Amino acid sequence: MNQSNPYKKADRFTEAAKKAGYPARSVYKLEEIDRRARILRRGQSVVDLGAAPGSWSKYVSEKIGEKGRLLAIDRQELRTTLPAWCTFVEADCFELDGAHYTEFGPFDVVLSDMAPNTSGNRFSDQAKSTELFLHAVEVARVHGAPGSSFVGKIFMGEDFPAARAEVRKLYEEERLIRPESTRQISFEIFVIGLRKRAQPLAPGA
């Protein structure tokens, strides 16, 4: 017997996002993270990894304003229109030329809502999620400005403590946030890095 996909079911967050003009309910995850960690401000330079369908990018564009800059990256097209101070690159972030990051960086905020195409195998999905998360951390390490912030999604599993430790090396403060709008069946969580260190901590420090 086929079971319906619970992620496809509309809920109050889905309906609210639609009414507010956002392509997906994920905007409320970033809104809560921003409200609690205060990461986005006017005039910032931001990179949004895994930007499609575009809710996070739309929210960021409104927060940073016309004096800010946003680089949005995804293999799929966005389902929203961004203002002139935002640039969308349709590409695989693993294959993207580093010159794109250099052109728009260094970044005040590195965001990653990247997630793998789930297979139903929890261990495989967690491993792929960790790979995406660590790639986002590497982008933050190379292209994040001193004092910058990081937000990255990861599926919790046996690799989670080690992945979380990588954020602690780079940032003075590391926090975990599971937004209210996260579906109950999901095992995703967001790792927040605040105030990037000028020099990362050495392993074991």
Summary of the structure (lengths in Angstrom):
residues: 205
radius of gyration: 16.4
end to end distance: 52.2
largest distance: 55.2
contacts: 652
relative contact order: 0.15
helix: 36%
strand: 24%
